[in-house]
Amino acid sequence: MRGGEKVIEELCQLFPQADIFTLVCDETRLSARLRQHRITTSFLQKIPGARRHYTKMLPLMPFALEHFDLQDYDLVISSESGPAKAIVTRPDALHVCYCHSPMRYIWDQFHLYRKGLPWIGRVMMSLTAPILRVWDVTTAARVDTFVANSAYIGSRIRRFYNRDATVIHPPVAVDDFKLGTGQGEFYLYAGQLTGYKRADLAVRACTESGRQLVVIGEGEQTAHLRAIAGPSVTFLGHQPFPVLAEHLSRCRALLFPGTEDFGILPVEAMASGRPVIAFDAGGARETVSSPDVGLRFAEQTVEGMLEAINAFEARESEFDPAVIRRHAERFSSEVFRSRFRTLVEDLLTSRAMPGVDTQTGSSA
């Protein structure tokens, strides 16, 4: 139940009679809302270990997706950061793709993902990636309208697929977070401990300066980060939502040093009334968009982060939790559902009117 699944939850609230098709599924990890829907999985589900190691089955995904029978559906919504848009609909159906990101592992982050694989994985990725790129671009034509989760992703859709996209930011459950008071007790990093998220910058910056940092999350970089951390850094590992929400409301600021497609966590911090110190790239430019809610730093280095922390502390008392919370409400679940509903209604109306082209998207 991460960001992509939260989007599906909201879509299911908009379309309560919808069926769900997915490559693999572990229903024990799904929310009660999603379990209420009929869920159809692909043949990958029958492969031993598929629920844990599904990412290693990337070369099989095109075959699995195209085997789904969607001929009974007038409206198909694909939600993807991978190949889900490749499903085959009937000719008169409307296919709307909510794109979290074009496949990072075959496009702009190909070399980063390949570097982290054993030698046999690197060989396989080198052999299959060119074929998958051709297939990925070709299947973009199966989508009637692309919806991007940020302007940053909209630009990547345009670059890789030569398609325009409507931007609708993903839903954030703003009401699930308690407004913090005062200036907080520690800096916070939360999320997967993987290389591209650059948690190392937060750990090194707080270690060098002796500032208190709490790290929530786990991943392949956990051991490395513990090794470079000083006594001012505390690792809590993976934590349930109530613990994360509590720490968001108590922190001085959230440190967000990576480049994210959108980045829900900064909005969750702002929903808690807490400022965000973020690297000036990706979705952070759209969420940490005002000096009233945080700061962005230009150089993705320890020095750049320390400069931003110093600048933040120079005006820390000026940040108003209530103002920050109001900013976060622009990204609420209610706003997402309203904009997505309007988009789909407009598209269906346009399709009913001869001569109207919906290929390039519609503004909601």
C-alpha positions in Angstrom: 0.0 0.0 0.0 2.2 2.8 -1.3 1.5 5.9 -3.4 0.3 4.0 -6.5 -2.1 1.9 -4.5 -3.5 5.0 -2.8 -4.3 6.4 -6.2 -6.2 3.2 -7.0 -8.1 3.6 -3.8 -9.3 7.0 -4.9 -10.2 5.8 -8.4 -12.2 3.0 -6.8 -14.0 5.6 -4.7 -14.9 7.4 -7.9 -15.9 4.2 -9.7 -17.2 1.9 -7.0 -18.3 -0.8 -9.5 -14.9 -1.0 -11.2 -12.9 -4.3 -11.5 -9.2 -4.3 -10.9 -6.6 -6.1 -13.2 -3.0 -6.3 -11.9 0.1 -8.4 -12.8 0.5 -9.7 -9.2 -1.2 -9.1 -5.9 -0.8 -9.9 -2.3 -4.3 -9.3 -0.9 -3.1 -9.5 2.7 -1.4 -6.2 2.2 -4.3 -4.4 0.5 -6.7 -2.0 2.2 -10.3 -3.1 2.9 -11.5 -0.7 0.2 -9.5 -2.4 -2.6 -10.4 -5.9 -1.4 -14.1 -5.0 -2.0 -13.4 -5.0 -5.7 -13.0 -8.0 -8.0 -9.3 -8.4 -8.6 -7.9 -10.4 -11.6 -4.2 -11.2 -11.7 -2.0 -12.3 -14.6 -0.3 -15.7 -15.1 2.7 -14.2 -13.4 0.8 -14.7 -10.1 1.3 -18.5 -10.5 5.1 -18.3 -10.7 6.6 -19.2 -7.3 7.9 -16.0 -5.6 6.1 -13.7 -7.9 4.6 -11.5 -5.2 8.1 -10.7 -3.8 10.2 -10.8 -7.0 7.8 -9.5 -9.6 10.3 -6.7 -10.7 12.6 -9.4 -12.0 9.8 -10.6 -14.4 9.9 -7.4 -16.5 10.6 -9.2 -19.8 7.4 -11.3 -19.2 5.1 -8.3 -18.4 4.2 -7.4 -22.0 2.8 -10.9 -22.6 1.0 -10.9 -19.2 -0.6 -7.5 -19.8 -1.8 -8.3 -23.4 -3.5 -11.5 -22.2 -6.0 -9.5 -20.0 -9.4 -9.7 -21.6 -10.9 -6.2 -21.3 -13.6 -6.4 -24.0 -16.4 -5.9 -21.6 -15.3 -2.4 -20.5 -16.2 1.0 -21.9 -13.8 2.9 -19.7 -10.3 1.6 -18.8 -8.0 3.5 -16.5 -4.4 2.3 -16.2 -2.3 3.5 -13.3 1.4 2.9 -13.9 5.0 3.6 -13.4 5.8 0.7 -15.7 4.1 -1.1 -18.6 0.4 -1.1 -17.6 -0.6 1.2 -20.4 0.0 -1.6 -22.8 -3.3 -3.4 -22.1 -5.4 -4.0 -25.2 -8.9 -2.4 -25.1 -11.7 -2.7 -27.6 -11.6 0.0 -30.3 -14.5 2.1 -28.9 -13.4 2.1 -25.3 -11.8 5.1 -23.6 -8.3 4.4 -22.2 -7.0 7.0 -19.7 -3.5 6.4 -18.4 -2.6 7.9 -15.0 1.2 7.9 -15.4 3.4 8.1 -12.2 6.4 7.9 -14.5 7.6 6.3 -17.7 9.6 3.2 -16.9 12.6 4.6 -15.1 14.6 1.3 -15.5 14.6 1.4 -19.3 14.8 5.1 -19.8 16.7 7.8 -17.8 17.7 5.6 -14.8 18.7 2.6 -16.9 22.4 2.7 -16.0 21.6 3.3 -12.2 19.3 0.2 -12.1 21.7 -1.9 -14.2 24.7 -1.1 -11.9 22.9 -2.5 -8.9 22.3 -6.0 -10.5 24.6 -9.1 -10.5 26.4 -9.8 -13.7 23.7 -12.1 -15.2 21.1 -9.4 -14.5 23.2 -6.8 -16.2 23.5 -9.0 -19.2 19.8 -9.7 -19.4 18.9 -6.0 -18.9 21.3 -5.0 -21.7 19.7 -7.5 -24.0 16.1 -6.8 -23.2 16.0 -3.0 -22.6 16.3 -2.0 -26.3 13.3 -4.2 -27.2 11.3 -3.0 -24.2 12.0 0.7 -25.2 10.5 0.1 -28.7 7.6 -1.8 -27.2 7.0 1.0 -24.6 6.9 3.7 -27.2 4.7 1.7 -29.5 2.2 0.9 -26.8 1.8 4.6 -25.9 -0.4 4.8 -28.9 -2.9 2.6 -27.2 -3.7 5.4 -24.7 -6.4 7.9 -25.6 -5.4 10.4 -22.9 -2.3 10.6 -20.6 -2.6 12.1 -17.1 0.7 12.9 -15.4 1.1 13.1 -11.6 3.3 16.3 -12.0 4.5 18.7 -14.6 7.9 17.0 -14.3 6.4 13.7 -15.4 4.4 15.5 -18.1 7.7 16.7 -19.6 9.1 13.1 -19.5 5.9 11.7 -21.2 6.4 14.4 -23.9 10.1 13.4 -24.3 9.8 9.7 -24.4 6.3 9.2 -26.0 5.8 12.6 -27.8 2.4 13.0 -26.2 0.9 15.8 -24.1 -0.5 15.0 -20.7 -3.0 16.7 -18.3 -1.4 17.2 -14.9 -3.4 16.0 -11.9 -1.4 15.7 -8.7 -1.8 12.5 -6.7 -4.1 12.4 -3.7 -2.8 13.1 -0.2 -4.9 12.2 2.8 -4.3 15.5 4.5 -6.9 14.9 7.2 -4.9 11.9 8.5 -2.2 14.1 9.8 -2.1 16.1 13.0 -1.0 19.7 13.0 2.3 20.1 14.9 3.0 23.0 17.2 6.2 24.8 18.1 9.4 24.4 16.2 10.0 20.7 16.5 12.6 18.5 18.1 14.7 16.9 15.2 15.2 16.7 11.5 13.5 13.8 9.7 14.3 11.7 6.7 11.6 9.1 5.7 11.3 6.8 2.8 13.1 4.0 1.0 16.8 3.8 1.7 17.8 3.5 -2.0 20.6 5.2 -3.9 18.6 7.7 -6.0 16.7 9.1 -3.0 20.0 10.4 -1.6 19.4 9.7 2.1 23.2 9.8 2.4 23.1 13.6 2.0 20.8 14.0 5.0 22.8 11.5 7.1 26.2 13.1 6.3 24.9 16.7 6.7 23.5 16.0 10.2 26.5 13.9 11.2 29.0 16.6 10.2 27.0 19.4 12.0 25.9 17.3 15.0 22.2 18.0 14.3 19.6 15.4 15.5 18.3 13.4 12.6 15.7 10.6 12.7 15.6 8.2 9.8 12.5 6.1 9.1 12.6 3.5 6.3 14.7 0.6 5.1 16.4 -0.5 1.9 19.6 -1.8 0.3 21.5 1.2 1.6 20.6 0.7 5.3 24.0 -0.9 6.3 26.0 1.8 4.4 24.0 4.7 6.0 24.5 3.2 9.5 28.2 3.0 8.8 28.6 6.6 7.9 26.2 8.0 10.5 27.3 9.7 13.7 25.7 9.6 17.2 23.3 12.4 16.3 21.5 10.1 13.7 18.9 7.6 14.9 17.6 4.8 12.6 14.1 3.5 13.3 13.7 1.2 10.3 10.3 0.6 8.8 7.5 2.0 10.9 3.7 1.8 10.7 1.8 4.9 9.6 0.9 6.2 13.1 4.6 6.3 14.1 5.5 8.1 10.8 2.6 10.6 11.3 3.7 11.3 14.9 7.3 12.0 13.8 6.1 14.2 11.0 4.2 16.4 13.4 7.2 16.6 15.8 10.1 17.2 13.5 11.7 20.6 12.9 11.6 20.0 9.1 11.6 17.1 6.6 14.8 16.7 4.7 14.1 15.6 1.1 17.4 15.4 -0.8 16.4 13.2 -3.8 14.6 13.8 -7.1 11.1 12.4 -7.1 8.5 12.2 -9.8 6.0 14.0 -7.4 6.9 13.1 -3.8 3.9 12.6 -1.5 6.0 12.7 1.7 6.7 16.4 1.5 3.0 17.1 1.2 2.3 14.8 4.2 4.9 16.8 6.2 3.2 20.0 5.2 -0.1 18.6 6.1 1.5 18.2 9.6 2.4 21.9 9.5 6.1 21.2 9.1 8.5 22.9 6.6 10.4 20.9 4.0 14.0 21.3 2.9 14.2 19.8 -0.6 16.5 19.4 -3.5 15.4 21.8 -6.3 14.3 19.2 -8.9 11.4 17.0 -9.9 8.0 17.2 -8.1 9.5 19.3 -5.2 9.3 22.3 -7.5 5.5 21.9 -7.5 5.0 21.1 -3.9 7.6 23.1 -2.0 6.6 26.0 -4.2 6.5 28.9 -1.7 9.1 30.3 0.8 6.3 30.0 3.4 6.4 26.2 3.3 10.1 25.4 3.1 13.3 25.8 1.1 14.9 24.2 -2.0 18.6 23.9 -2.5 20.3 23.9 -5.9 23.3 21.7 -5.4 22.7 18.0 -4.6 25.6 17.9 -2.2 26.2 17.8 1.6 27.4 21.4 1.4 24.2 22.4 -0.5 22.0 20.7 2.1 23.9 22.3 5.0 23.6 25.7 3.5 19.8 25.2 3.2 19.6 24.0 6.8 21.5 27.0 8.0 19.2 29.3 5.9 16.1 27.5 7.3 17.3 27.9 10.9 17.9 31.6 10.4 14.2 32.1 9.8 12.7 29.0 11.5 10.5 31.0 13.8 8.8 32.6 10.8 7.2 29.4 9.6 3.5 29.1 10.5 2.1 25.5 10.8 -1.4 26.7 9.9 -0.2 28.4 6.7 1.8 25.3 5.7 -1.2 23.1 6.3 -3.4 25.2 4.1 -0.8 24.9 1.3 -1.0 21.1 1.6 -4.7 21.1 1.2 -4.2 22.0 -2.5 -3.1 18.3 -2.9 -6.0 16.7 -0.9 -7.8 13.5 -2.0 -11.0 15.6 -2.5 -9.2 17.8 -5.0 -7.8 14.8 -6.8 -11.2 13.1 -7.1 -12.9 16.3 -8.3 -10.3 17.0 -11.0 -10.2 13.4 -12.2 -14.0 13.1 -12.3 -14.2 16.3 -14.4 -11.5 15.1 -16.8 -13.2 11.7 -17.4 -16.7 13.3 -17.9 -15.2 15.8 -20.4 -13.5 13.1 -22.3 -16.6 10.9 -22.5 -18.6 13.9 -23.6 -16.0 14.7 -26.3 -16.0 11.1 -27.6 -19.8 11.3 -28.0 -19.4 14.4 -30.2 -18.2 13.6 -33.8 -15.0 15.4 -34.9 -13.5 16.0 -31.5 -10.0 14.7 -31.0 -9.1 13.4 -27.5 -5.7 12.1 -28.3 -3.8 15.1 -26.8 -5.7 15.2 -23.5 -8.1 17.5 -21.8 -7.6 20.2 -19.1 -9.5 19.5 -15.9 
